[in-house]
Amino acid sequence: MNYLIVGLGNIGAEYAGTRHNSGFMVVDHFIEDFEGARFSSDRYASVAEVSFRGNKLTLIKPSTYMNLSGKAVRYWLTQTKCKEDNLLVIVDDIAIPFGTLRMRKAGSDGGHNGLKNITECLGGSNWARLRFGVGSNFSKGAQIDYVLGEWSDEERKAMPELLDRCCKAIKAFITMGPDRAMNICNTKPKEDKPEDKTEKKPD
């Protein structure tokens, strides 16, 4: 079965490592598990292809810039003969806290220009998206500077574990379907309770 996995972001060195490029970071991390896999420049996107559990995965990073992401998604859906049911878009989201992931089978664009353009180009929003929470720690009017800004040191330290969780969510989407993948992805992992090292007095 064919799947199209889309990481949203902006091309160019000035955008690398910014919050708005969370989608790029996720798909970059995902192909690290596949020996020899790499992205190469193609029409409207950088593209990588891998096989997973008998399925063909095409991963793309649109080169159209965020606001025109739909052009790349529409083209590669046609090119790969992938159904919209097997499309998963990974996107940054200021509406949910950093460290939180949310998968949905469909939904609104939530004010995100990348999602908005994909909806316009595909003529609907009945396709899955994985939202990567970046938080909203910015003052009024500073949203653009925030999403195009770099991660804090604390966020950067947490990134490897978050990227791993995203990759598990993608694999669950492919092997289990969106409903079960949502149950896994949308449940925050339990934090280990600190060990109580106080000495207990003998009875």
Secondary structure, 3 states (H helix, E strand, C coil): CEEEEEECCCCCHHHCCEHHHHHHHHHHHHHHHCCCCCCEEECCEEEEEEEECCEEEEEEEECCCHHHHHHHHHHHHHHHCCCHHHEEEEEEECCCCCCCEEEECCCCCCCCHHHHHHHHHHCCCCCEEEEEECCCCCCCCCHHHHHCCECCHHHHHHHHHHHHHHHHHHHHHHHHCHHHHHHHHCCCCCCCCCCCCCCCCCC
